[in-house]
């Protein structure tokens, strides 16, 4: 009987994933990971401190579900990994004027990195999660495939998972939609909270990300706002502004202006019309199949953003992209994901953007 560890948050998705795998005959164990992060102070607590199960968000709920299913539950502390791979990345991105995507990095290094390693070290054959996504073998390569429900598809967030890990992960909800998951959970006697909007908040940031940066030692150096080549005001530090930002920069010029970029050498924040682009370069590529070559792709540059179509030319380990139509707010630091139909062929971090 194959053994599978299920990453459990206490929510209906991961709980239903555990139930479905148990129903399918797997030996199931639940696991909840502790990021070592305290939202009260927004800093990593001393992670050698013995974690109280009742103090870990979602742990009590996950344990309750595991008791209901009659399966073991584990808590694994991944504070060091979370701090170095996710929190540090988040802070460093803003320091250079990039817009980070911590969920993408958490999936690569924590859920399908350290947590998967933990599961395998405890004798598991697989790690499963409640993501709405599928995998499939396509022309000899294991690829991530969009979830069957386009409203819930989370493939974008998993596009940076190492390809070699895909053979060891399961996604029981990939063919389902949310109402089906809720109905399944209810029939199984699992807790089903009232329907609510999906949170897009960053799990380790409470409130404004700028306050989080300040509480973690980021001060910022004041400099100039530039509009049409002229100084029109002073900013409080590059890390406290994000690409495409329209509100909150404190500049009044009689029209809407957006953050269009940063000159980190001159410590300038560049303002102007809404940033739109047809050309950009994505580097640090994560390639799932040798079929990712020069050609045409469907391209997604933000979670739930409109799918763009364009041409890709590969050179020196980077993807040079020309979109068919201009796309607004293609932000350096975010990830471009390259699809053929439902399948992800590759993904890369957006590094350079040619604005119109």
C-alpha positions as CSV (number, residue, x, y, z in Angstrom):
1,X,0.0,0.0,0.0
2,X,1.7,3.3,-1.1
3,X,2.2,5.8,1.7
4,X,1.4,9.5,1.1
5,X,1.9,12.5,3.3
6,X,-0.7,15.2,2.8
7,X,0.3,18.8,3.4
8,X,-2.6,20.0,5.7
9,X,-3.5,23.6,6.6
10,X,-6.8,22.7,8.3
11,X,-8.8,24.0,5.4
12,X,-11.4,22.2,3.3
13,X,-9.1,21.6,0.3
14,X,-6.3,19.8,2.0
15,X,-8.7,17.9,4.3
16,X,-10.6,16.7,1.3
17,X,-7.4,15.7,-0.5
18,X,-6.5,13.5,2.5
19,X,-10.0,11.9,2.6
20,X,-9.9,11.1,-1.2
21,X,-6.5,9.5,-1.0
22,X,-7.5,7.4,2.0
23,X,-10.7,6.4,0.1
24,X,-8.5,5.4,-2.9
25,X,-6.5,3.0,-0.7
26,X,-3.4,5.0,0.2
27,X,-1.8,4.9,3.6
28,X,-2.3,8.5,4.5
29,X,-0.6,10.7,7.1
30,X,-1.1,14.5,7.6
31,X,1.7,17.0,7.9
32,X,1.6,20.7,8.8
33,X,4.7,22.8,8.4
34,X,5.6,25.6,10.8
35,X,7.2,28.6,9.1
36,X,8.6,29.9,12.4
37,X,6.9,33.2,11.7
38,X,5.0,35.3,14.2
39,X,2.5,37.7,12.6
40,X,2.3,39.7,15.8
41,X,5.8,41.0,15.3
42,X,6.2,40.0,11.7
43,X,9.7,38.5,12.4
44,X,10.9,35.0,12.6
45,X,10.6,33.8,16.2
46,X,13.4,31.7,17.7
47,X,12.5,28.5,15.9
48,X,14.3,26.2,18.4
49,X,11.4,27.1,20.8
50,X,9.1,24.2,21.3
51,X,6.1,24.9,19.0
52,X,2.8,24.7,20.8
53,X,0.4,22.9,18.5
54,X,-2.4,25.2,19.5
55,X,-0.3,28.2,18.6
56,X,0.4,27.2,15.0
57,X,-2.2,28.5,12.6
58,X,-4.2,25.6,11.1
59,X,-2.6,22.9,13.2
60,X,-5.5,22.4,15.6
61,X,-7.9,22.1,12.6
62,X,-5.6,19.7,10.8
63,X,-5.2,17.5,13.8
64,X,-9.0,17.4,14.2
65,X,-9.4,16.3,10.6
66,X,-6.7,13.6,11.1
67,X,-8.4,12.3,14.2
68,X,-11.7,12.2,12.2
69,X,-10.0,10.2,9.5
70,X,-8.0,8.0,11.9
71,X,-4.6,9.0,10.5
72,X,-1.4,10.3,12.1
73,X,-0.5,14.0,12.0
74,X,2.9,15.5,12.0
75,X,4.3,19.0,12.5
76,X,7.6,19.9,10.9
77,X,9.4,23.1,11.7
78,X,10.8,24.8,8.6
79,X,11.6,28.2,10.0
80,X,15.2,28.3,8.8
81,X,14.2,27.3,5.3
82,X,11.3,29.7,5.1
83,X,13.3,32.6,6.4
84,X,16.2,32.1,3.9
85,X,14.2,31.1,0.8
86,X,11.0,33.0,1.1
87,X,11.2,35.9,3.5
88,X,14.7,37.0,2.5
89,X,13.8,36.7,-1.2
90,X,10.7,38.9,-0.5
91,X,12.7,41.6,1.1
92,X,15.6,41.5,-1.3
93,X,13.3,41.8,-4.3
94,X,11.9,45.1,-3.1
95,X,15.4,46.4,-2.5
96,X,16.2,46.2,-6.2
97,X,12.8,47.4,-7.5
98,X,11.4,43.9,-8.3
99,X,7.9,42.7,-7.5
100,X,8.2,39.4,-5.6
101,X,5.9,36.4,-5.8
102,X,6.6,34.6,-2.5
103,X,3.9,31.9,-3.1
104,X,5.9,30.7,-6.2
105,X,9.1,30.5,-4.2
106,X,7.4,28.8,-1.2
107,X,6.1,26.1,-3.5
108,X,9.5,25.5,-5.0
109,X,11.6,25.5,-1.8
110,X,9.2,24.8,1.1
111,X,6.2,22.7,0.1
112,X,7.8,20.8,-2.8
113,X,11.3,21.2,-1.4
114,X,11.8,20.8,2.3
115,X,8.4,19.4,3.1
116,X,8.6,16.8,0.3
117,X,12.1,15.8,1.5
118,X,10.7,15.4,5.0
119,X,7.9,13.2,3.8
120,X,10.3,11.0,1.8
121,X,12.6,10.7,4.8
122,X,9.7,9.4,6.9
123,X,9.1,6.6,4.4
124,X,6.4,8.3,2.2
125,X,6.2,7.4,-1.4
126,X,4.4,10.7,-2.3
127,X,3.5,14.2,-1.0
128,X,0.0,15.4,-1.8
129,X,-1.6,18.8,-1.5
130,X,-5.0,20.4,-2.0
131,X,-3.9,22.5,-5.0
132,X,-6.3,22.7,-8.0
133,X,-3.8,21.5,-10.5
134,X,-2.9,18.3,-12.4
135,X,0.2,16.5,-13.7
136,X,0.4,14.4,-16.8
137,X,3.0,12.6,-18.8
138,X,3.2,14.4,-22.1
139,X,5.6,13.1,-24.8
140,X,7.8,11.5,-22.2
141,X,8.0,14.4,-19.8
142,X,6.0,14.9,-16.6
143,X,4.3,18.3,-16.9
144,X,2.1,20.5,-14.7
145,X,-1.3,20.8,-16.2
146,X,-4.0,23.4,-15.5
147,X,-6.7,22.4,-13.0
148,X,-9.9,21.3,-14.5
149,X,-11.7,24.3,-13.0
150,X,-10.5,27.5,-14.7
151,X,-11.8,29.6,-11.8
152,X,-9.6,27.7,-9.3
153,X,-6.6,26.7,-11.4
154,X,-3.4,27.2,-9.4
155,X,-0.9,25.9,-12.0
156,X,0.8,29.4,-12.2
157,X,1.9,29.1,-8.6
158,X,3.5,25.7,-9.2
159,X,5.3,26.6,-12.4
160,X,8.7,27.0,-10.6
161,X,8.6,23.6,-8.8
162,X,11.6,21.5,-9.8
163,X,10.6,19.1,-12.7
164,X,12.3,16.2,-11.0
165,X,9.9,16.5,-8.0
166,X,6.7,16.0,-10.0
167,X,7.0,12.2,-10.0
168,X,6.6,12.3,-6.2
169,X,3.6,14.6,-5.8
170,X,-0.1,14.0,-6.1
171,X,-3.0,16.5,-6.6
172,X,-6.3,14.8,-5.8
173,X,-8.4,17.9,-6.5
174,X,-7.1,18.6,-10.0
175,X,-10.2,17.3,-11.7
176,X,-12.6,18.9,-9.3
177,X,-14.2,22.3,-8.8
178,X,-14.8,24.0,-5.4
179,X,-18.5,23.1,-5.0
180,X,-17.6,19.5,-5.6
181,X,-14.9,19.6,-3.0
182,X,-17.2,21.2,-0.5
183,X,-19.9,18.6,-1.2
184,X,-17.4,15.8,-0.8
185,X,-16.1,17.2,2.5
186,X,-19.6,17.6,3.8
187,X,-20.5,14.0,2.9
188,X,-17.4,12.8,4.6
189,X,-18.2,14.6,7.8
190,X,-15.3,17.1,7.4
191,X,-15.5,20.7,8.6
192,X,-16.8,22.9,5.8
193,X,-16.6,26.6,6.5
194,X,-19.1,29.1,4.9
195,X,-18.1,30.1,1.4
196,X,-15.9,33.2,1.3
197,X,-13.7,35.0,-1.1
198,X,-10.3,33.5,-1.7
199,X,-7.6,35.4,0.2
200,X,-4.8,36.8,-1.9
201,X,-2.9,38.0,1.2
202,X,0.7,37.1,1.8
203,X,0.7,34.6,4.7
204,X,3.6,36.1,6.6
205,X,2.6,39.8,6.1
206,X,-0.1,41.4,8.2
207,X,-1.3,44.7,6.7
208,X,0.9,46.8,4.5
209,X,4.1,45.2,3.1
210,X,5.9,48.5,3.7
211,X,5.5,48.1,7.4
212,X,6.8,44.6,7.2
213,X,9.9,45.8,5.4
214,X,10.5,48.5,8.0
215,X,10.0,46.0,10.8
216,X,12.7,43.8,9.2
217,X,15.3,46.5,9.0
218,X,14.6,48.1,5.6
219,X,15.0,51.9,5.9
220,X,15.2,53.1,2.3
221,X,17.1,56.1,1.1
222,X,15.1,59.1,0.0
223,X,15.5,60.2,-3.7
224,X,13.8,61.8,-6.6
225,X,10.6,61.1,-8.4
226,X,11.1,61.5,-12.2
227,X,8.4,62.4,-14.7
228,X,9.2,63.1,-18.3
229,X,12.9,63.5,-17.4
230,X,12.2,66.1,-14.7
231,X,12.3,65.9,-10.9
232,X,8.8,66.4,-9.5
233,X,9.2,65.4,-5.9
234,X,10.9,63.2,-3.4
235,X,10.3,59.5,-2.6
236,X,11.0,57.8,0.7
237,X,13.0,54.9,-0.7
238,X,12.8,52.5,-3.7
239,X,11.7,49.5,-1.6
240,X,8.5,51.2,-0.6
241,X,7.1,51.5,-4.1
242,X,6.0,48.8,-6.5
243,X,5.9,48.6,-10.3
244,X,2.6,49.8,-11.6
245,X,1.6,51.5,-8.4
246,X,-0.9,54.4,-8.9
247,X,-1.9,55.4,-5.4
248,X,0.2,56.3,-2.4
249,X,3.2,57.9,-3.9
250,X,2.0,61.4,-2.9
251,X,2.6,63.1,-6.2
252,X,-0.1,65.4,-7.7
253,X,0.5,66.4,-11.3
254,X,-3.1,66.8,-12.5
255,X,-3.3,63.4,-14.1
256,X,-3.0,59.7,-13.1
257,X,0.6,58.6,-12.9
258,X,2.0,55.2,-12.3
259,X,5.4,53.8,-11.2
260,X,7.0,52.7,-14.4
261,X,10.4,51.6,-13.1
262,X,13.4,52.3,-10.9
263,X,16.9,53.6,-11.5
264,X,18.6,52.0,-8.6
265,X,22.0,53.6,-9.5
266,X,20.6,57.1,-9.3
267,X,18.0,56.1,-6.6
268,X,15.1,57.4,-8.7
269,X,11.5,56.3,-9.0
270,X,10.3,56.8,-12.6
271,X,6.7,57.9,-13.1
272,X,4.4,58.1,-16.1
273,X,1.5,56.5,-17.9
274,X,0.4,53.0,-17.0
275,X,3.2,50.7,-17.9
276,X,2.4,48.5,-20.9
277,X,4.8,46.3,-22.8
278,X,5.0,43.9,-25.7
279,X,8.6,42.8,-25.1
280,X,10.3,41.4,-22.1
281,X,13.0,38.9,-21.1
282,X,12.6,36.1,-18.6
283,X,15.6,34.4,-17.0
284,X,16.4,31.7,-14.5
285,X,14.2,29.4,-16.6
286,X,12.6,26.3,-15.1
287,X,12.1,24.0,-18.1
288,X,9.8,21.0,-17.9
289,X,10.3,19.5,-21.4
290,X,12.9,19.6,-24.2
291,X,10.0,20.7,-26.4
292,X,10.3,24.2,-25.0
293,X,12.1,25.8,-28.0
294,X,11.7,28.9,-30.0
295,X,8.0,29.3,-31.0
296,X,4.5,30.4,-30.1
297,X,3.1,30.1,-26.6
298,X,0.3,31.2,-24.3
299,X,1.9,33.3,-21.7
300,X,0.8,34.3,-18.2
301,X,2.6,37.0,-16.4
302,X,0.6,37.3,-13.1
303,X,-1.8,35.0,-11.3
304,X,-5.3,35.2,-12.8
305,X,-4.1,37.7,-15.4
306,X,-5.4,37.6,-18.9
307,X,-3.6,35.0,-21.0
308,X,-1.3,36.6,-23.6
309,X,-0.1,35.1,-26.8
310,X,3.3,35.6,-28.3
311,X,6.6,34.4,-29.6
312,X,9.6,33.2,-27.6
313,X,13.2,33.2,-28.7
314,X,15.7,31.3,-26.5
315,X,19.2,32.8,-26.1
316,X,21.9,32.4,-23.5
317,X,19.6,30.7,-21.0
318,X,16.8,33.3,-21.2
319,X,13.5,33.6,-23.0
320,X,13.0,36.8,-25.1
321,X,9.3,37.4,-25.5
322,X,7.4,39.4,-28.1
323,X,3.6,39.5,-27.3
324,X,1.0,39.9,-30.0
325,X,-0.6,42.8,-28.1
326,X,0.6,45.2,-25.4
327,X,0.0,43.9,-21.9
328,X,-0.3,46.1,-18.9
329,X,2.0,45.8,-15.8
330,X,4.5,43.1,-16.9
331,X,6.4,43.5,-13.7
332,X,10.1,42.7,-13.2
333,X,10.4,40.1,-10.5
334,X,7.1,38.3,-11.3
335,X,7.1,35.1,-13.2
336,X,6.2,34.4,-16.9
337,X,4.7,31.0,-17.4
338,X,4.7,29.4,-20.9
339,X,1.8,27.2,-21.8
340,X,0.9,25.0,-24.7
341,X,-2.8,24.4,-24.2
342,X,-3.2,23.2,-20.6
343,X,0.4,22.2,-20.2
344,X,3.3,24.2,-18.7
345,X,6.4,23.9,-20.8
346,X,8.6,26.4,-18.8
347,X,8.6,29.4,-16.5
348,X,11.1,32.2,-15.8
349,X,11.5,35.3,-13.7
350,X,10.8,38.5,-15.6
351,X,14.1,40.5,-15.6
352,X,13.8,43.2,-18.2
353,X,10.8,44.9,-19.7
354,X,10.7,47.2,-22.8
355,X,7.9,49.7,-22.0
356,X,5.8,51.4,-24.7
